[in-house]
Amino acid sequence: MNKKLINSILIVFIILVLVIFLGYKLQGEKALIYAEEKLEQEITRNKELDETVGNLENRIRELELIVNDYEEKIKELENELEVWKGKYNRLKSEKSAQQKKKDQKEQAVAYITFDDGPSKNTPKVIDILKEKDVKATFFVVGNNSSGDPGIYSRISEEGHAIGNHTFSHNYSYIYKSVDNFMEDFTRLEDLLLNEGIEIDIMRFPGGSSISSKYASSSIMKKLTEKVRERGYDYFDWNVDSKDGIKSLTAEEIYENVINKSNDIKGDLVILFHDSHTKESTVEALPKVIDELKDRGYRFETLSKGVVDIKHK
């Protein structure tokens, strides 16, 4: 081979080597760039994952706080539920006991009676009875201090019963003798007849067991016989509001009636007074009526033979 050919081959070889070298170099640079890009992508992805993990951790902590808060509220609600269950059970028990009492007294009657009127308080009493749709019995005297000359008629016309309680209500006079009593008794009877009111029931002032300070047992026996001969039935009471003894508050009068009625299984004959000083009786009356209604009593007026409540 000549020298010129050898040089040409050598040059071609060198060029070929350079081309191969440059090709590898370029390929390596591309691989490096690609690797760097991949690394950057991975770093970015890791940062995003770290951020996501951080957000999730924060959210978990928030949810844990919410759960803890709800757990406390649930405990509070559970405690409140137990309180309300206790109240419900107590009310249920009370209602059951009240219903039992009501059932026991379903046939029981309350006879509300008023002594010593009419007075300025009598119209107030009648108004309350009308509002409550209740009838009562008034054992009246002859001294009408109500300011209403037609008060006896009003009592009768509104469906209430009227009984004789003597004209004067003067213990010293009426219990001095049988004649005195019957004269006073007849005087009131005549007054009522002049009003067009016929009656056949009465109540002795102080009751048939009045203290011997005013009447002996012998005179009371004669008087009970006399009024019966005249066609009358007399009534005492088994529930005393005690409003006639001294000045009481409305609440004390209410308690006296309700406490005494608790001891009685049958009918009640309740003693009130509607004389001019008995404002507390007027005040107590609506509450007494409401309580007795709740207990299942019905209200009626007294009449001959309807109930046998006599002290003697």
C-alpha positions as CSV (number, residue, x, y, z in Angstrom):
1,M,0.0,0.0,0.0
2,N,1.3,3.4,-0.8
3,K,1.7,6.1,1.8
4,K,-1.2,8.2,0.5
5,L,-3.7,5.4,0.9
6,I,-2.6,4.7,4.4
7,N,-3.0,8.3,5.4
8,S,-6.5,8.3,4.0
9,I,-7.4,5.2,5.9
10,L,-6.0,6.7,9.1
11,I,-7.9,9.9,8.7
12,V,-11.1,8.0,8.1
13,F,-10.5,5.9,11.2
14,I,-9.7,8.9,13.3
15,I,-12.9,10.6,12.1
16,L,-14.9,7.4,12.8
17,V,-13.5,7.3,16.3
18,L,-14.3,10.9,16.9
19,V,-17.9,10.4,15.6
20,I,-18.3,7.4,17.9
21,F,-16.8,9.3,20.8
22,L,-19.0,12.3,20.2
23,G,-22.0,10.1,19.8
24,Y,-21.4,8.4,23.1
25,K,-20.7,11.8,24.8
26,L,-23.9,13.3,23.5
27,Q,-25.9,10.2,24.5
28,G,-24.3,10.4,28.0
29,E,-25.2,14.0,28.3
30,K,-28.8,13.3,27.3
31,A,-28.9,10.5,29.8
32,L,-27.5,12.8,32.5
33,I,-30.1,15.5,31.6
34,Y,-32.8,12.9,31.7
35,A,-31.6,11.6,35.0
36,E,-31.5,15.1,36.4
37,E,-35.0,15.8,35.2
38,K,-36.2,12.6,36.8
39,L,-34.5,13.5,40.0
40,E,-36.1,16.9,40.0
41,Q,-39.5,15.4,39.3
42,E,-39.0,12.9,42.2
43,I,-37.9,15.7,44.5
44,T,-41.0,17.7,43.5
45,R,-43.2,14.7,44.0
46,N,-41.6,14.0,47.4
47,K,-42.2,17.6,48.4
48,E,-45.9,17.3,47.3
49,L,-46.2,14.1,49.2
50,D,-44.7,15.6,52.3
51,E,-47.1,18.6,52.0
52,T,-50.0,16.2,51.5
53,V,-48.9,14.1,54.5
54,G,-48.6,17.3,56.6
55,N,-52.1,18.4,55.5
56,L,-53.5,15.0,56.3
57,E,-51.8,15.0,59.7
58,N,-53.2,18.4,60.5
59,R,-56.7,17.2,59.3
60,I,-56.4,14.1,61.5
61,R,-55.5,16.3,64.5
62,E,-58.5,18.6,63.7
63,L,-60.8,15.5,63.4
64,E,-59.5,14.1,66.7
65,L,-60.3,17.4,68.4
66,I,-63.8,17.3,66.9
67,V,-64.3,13.7,68.0
68,N,-63.2,14.5,71.5
69,D,-65.5,17.5,71.6
70,Y,-68.4,15.3,70.4
71,E,-67.5,12.6,72.9
72,E,-67.8,15.2,75.7
73,K,-71.1,16.5,74.3
74,I,-72.4,12.9,74.0
75,K,-71.5,12.3,77.7
76,E,-73.3,15.6,78.6
77,L,-76.4,14.5,76.6
78,E,-76.3,11.0,78.2
79,N,-76.2,12.6,81.6
80,E,-79.0,15.0,80.7
81,L,-81.0,12.0,79.3
82,E,-80.6,10.2,82.6
83,V,-81.9,13.3,84.5
84,W,-84.9,13.6,82.2
85,K,-85.6,9.9,82.5
86,G,-85.6,10.4,86.3
87,K,-88.0,13.3,86.0
88,Y,-90.2,11.3,83.7
89,N,-90.3,8.3,86.0
90,R,-91.2,10.5,89.0
91,L,-93.9,12.3,87.1
92,K,-95.2,9.0,85.8
93,S,-95.3,7.6,89.4
94,E,-97.0,10.7,90.7
95,K,-99.5,10.6,87.8
96,S,-100.2,7.0,88.6
97,A,-100.7,7.7,92.3
98,Q,-103.0,10.7,91.4
99,Q,-105.0,8.5,89.0
100,K,-105.3,5.9,91.7
101,K,-106.6,8.5,94.2
102,K,-108.9,9.8,91.5
103,D,-110.3,6.3,90.8
104,Q,-110.8,5.7,94.4
105,K,-112.8,8.9,94.8
106,E,-114.5,8.6,91.4
107,Q,-117.9,8.4,93.1
108,A,-117.1,10.8,95.9
109,V,-119.0,14.1,96.2
110,A,-117.8,17.4,97.6
111,Y,-120.5,19.5,99.2
112,I,-119.2,23.1,99.6
113,T,-121.1,25.0,102.2
114,F,-120.9,28.6,103.4
115,D,-122.2,29.9,106.7
116,D,-123.1,33.3,108.1
117,G,-123.8,35.2,104.9
118,P,-124.9,37.0,102.9
119,S,-122.3,39.7,103.0
120,K,-120.2,41.8,100.6
121,N,-118.2,38.6,100.0
122,T,-121.2,36.5,98.9
123,P,-121.5,37.9,95.4
124,K,-117.7,37.3,94.9
125,V,-118.2,33.7,96.0
126,I,-121.1,33.2,93.7
127,D,-119.1,34.6,90.8
128,I,-116.3,32.2,91.4
129,L,-118.7,29.3,91.6
130,K,-120.2,30.3,88.3
131,E,-116.8,30.6,86.7
132,K,-115.9,27.1,88.0
133,D,-119.3,25.6,87.1
134,V,-119.8,24.4,90.7
135,K,-122.9,24.5,92.9
136,A,-122.7,25.0,96.6
137,T,-125.0,25.4,99.7
138,F,-125.4,28.6,101.6
139,F,-126.6,28.5,105.2
140,V,-127.8,32.1,105.5
141,V,-128.7,34.4,108.3
142,G,-131.2,37.3,108.3
143,N,-128.7,40.1,108.4
144,N,-128.1,40.8,104.7
145,S,-125.0,43.0,104.6
146,S,-124.2,42.3,100.9
147,G,-125.6,45.5,99.6
148,D,-127.8,43.5,97.3
149,P,-131.4,43.2,98.5
150,G,-132.0,40.4,96.0
151,I,-129.0,38.3,97.0
152,Y,-131.1,35.5,98.5
153,S,-132.9,35.1,95.2
154,R,-129.7,35.3,93.2
155,I,-128.3,32.4,95.3
156,S,-131.3,30.3,94.5
157,E,-131.7,31.3,90.9
158,E,-128.1,30.4,90.1
159,G,-128.7,26.8,91.2
160,H,-127.3,26.9,94.7
161,A,-129.1,25.5,97.8
162,I,-130.1,27.7,100.7
163,G,-130.3,26.5,104.3
164,N,-131.6,28.1,107.5
165,H,-128.8,29.2,109.9
166,T,-131.2,31.2,112.2
167,F,-132.0,34.9,111.7
168,S,-129.8,36.5,114.3
169,H,-127.0,33.9,114.8
170,N,-126.9,35.1,118.4
171,Y,-125.7,32.1,120.4
172,S,-126.5,33.6,123.8
173,Y,-130.1,34.2,122.7
174,I,-131.0,31.3,120.5
175,Y,-129.5,28.6,122.8
176,K,-131.1,30.1,125.9
177,S,-134.3,28.1,125.3
178,V,-136.0,26.0,122.7
179,D,-138.6,28.8,122.2
180,N,-136.0,31.4,121.5
181,F,-134.3,29.2,119.0
182,M,-137.5,28.3,117.1
183,E,-138.7,31.9,117.1
184,D,-135.4,33.0,115.5
185,F,-135.4,30.1,113.2
186,T,-139.0,30.8,112.0
187,R,-138.2,34.5,111.5
188,L,-135.6,33.6,108.9
189,E,-137.9,31.0,107.4
190,D,-140.5,33.7,106.9
191,L,-138.0,36.1,105.4
192,L,-137.0,33.6,102.8
193,L,-140.7,32.7,102.1
194,N,-141.3,36.3,101.3
195,E,-138.5,36.0,98.7
196,G,-140.3,33.0,97.2
197,I,-137.7,30.6,98.6
198,E,-138.9,27.4,100.3
199,I,-136.2,25.4,102.2
200,D,-136.0,22.2,104.2
201,I,-132.4,22.0,105.3
202,M,-130.6,23.9,108.1
203,R,-127.4,24.1,110.1
204,F,-127.2,24.9,113.8
205,P,-124.9,27.9,114.5
206,G,-121.7,26.3,115.8
207,G,-122.9,22.9,114.7
208,S,-125.0,20.3,116.5
209,S,-122.2,19.6,118.9
210,I,-121.8,23.2,120.0
211,S,-119.9,23.9,123.2
212,S,-121.9,23.6,126.4
213,K,-120.9,27.2,127.0
214,Y,-123.8,28.1,124.8
215,A,-126.1,25.1,124.8
216,S,-126.5,22.0,126.9
217,S,-126.8,18.5,125.4
218,S,-130.4,18.3,126.6
219,I,-131.5,21.4,124.7
220,M,-129.6,20.3,121.5
221,K,-131.5,17.0,121.6
222,K,-134.8,18.9,121.8
223,L,-133.7,21.3,119.0
224,T,-132.8,18.5,116.6
225,E,-136.2,16.9,117.3
226,K,-137.9,20.2,116.7
227,V,-136.4,21.0,113.4
228,R,-137.1,17.5,112.2
229,E,-140.7,17.9,113.2
230,R,-140.8,21.0,111.1
231,G,-139.7,18.9,108.1
232,Y,-136.0,19.9,108.1
233,D,-132.8,17.9,107.8
234,Y,-129.8,19.4,109.5
235,F,-126.2,19.1,108.4
236,D,-122.8,19.5,110.1
237,W,-119.5,19.0,108.3
238,N,-116.5,16.7,108.1
239,V,-114.0,19.1,106.6
240,D,-113.4,22.4,108.5
241,S,-111.5,25.1,106.6
242,K,-111.1,26.7,110.1
243,D,-111.8,30.1,108.5
244,G,-114.3,30.9,111.2
245,I,-112.0,30.5,114.1
246,K,-109.4,33.2,113.4
247,S,-107.8,35.2,110.7
248,L,-106.1,32.8,108.3
249,T,-104.3,33.3,105.0
250,A,-105.7,31.8,101.8
251,E,-102.9,29.3,101.7
252,E,-103.7,28.1,105.3
253,I,-107.4,27.7,104.4
254,Y,-106.5,25.7,101.3
255,E,-104.1,23.5,103.3
256,N,-106.7,22.9,106.0
257,V,-109.3,21.7,103.5
258,I,-106.9,19.5,101.4
259,N,-105.2,17.9,104.4
260,K,-108.4,17.0,106.1
261,S,-110.0,15.7,102.8
262,N,-107.0,13.3,102.5
263,D,-108.2,11.5,105.6
264,I,-111.7,11.0,104.3
265,K,-112.6,8.2,101.9
266,G,-116.2,9.2,101.2
267,D,-118.1,12.4,100.6
268,L,-116.9,15.7,101.8
269,V,-119.1,18.4,103.5
270,I,-116.8,21.4,103.6
271,L,-117.3,24.3,106.0
272,F,-116.5,27.8,104.8
273,H,-117.8,31.2,105.9
274,D,-118.8,34.0,103.5
275,S,-119.3,36.7,106.2
276,H,-117.8,40.2,105.6
277,T,-114.3,39.5,107.0
278,K,-113.6,36.4,105.0
279,E,-111.7,37.8,102.1
280,S,-109.1,35.0,102.5
281,T,-111.8,32.4,102.0
282,V,-112.8,34.1,98.7
283,E,-109.1,34.0,97.7
284,A,-108.7,30.3,98.6
285,L,-111.9,29.1,97.0
286,P,-110.7,28.7,93.3
287,K,-107.6,26.8,94.3
288,V,-109.6,24.4,96.5
289,I,-112.1,23.8,93.8
290,D,-109.4,23.1,91.2
291,E,-107.6,20.7,93.5
292,L,-110.7,18.7,94.3
293,K,-111.7,18.5,90.6
294,D,-108.2,17.1,89.9
295,R,-108.8,14.5,92.5
296,G,-112.0,13.4,90.8
297,Y,-114.7,14.9,93.1
298,R,-117.9,16.1,91.7
299,F,-119.8,19.0,93.3
300,E,-123.4,18.9,94.5
301,T,-125.7,20.8,96.8
302,L,-127.1,19.5,100.0
303,S,-130.7,18.3,100.2
304,K,-132.7,16.2,102.6
305,G,-131.2,12.8,103.2
306,V,-128.5,13.2,100.6
307,V,-125.7,12.6,103.1
308,D,-125.6,11.9,106.8
309,I,-122.9,14.1,108.2
310,K,-124.0,15.0,111.8
311,H,-121.9,15.5,114.9
312,K,-124.9,14.5,117.1
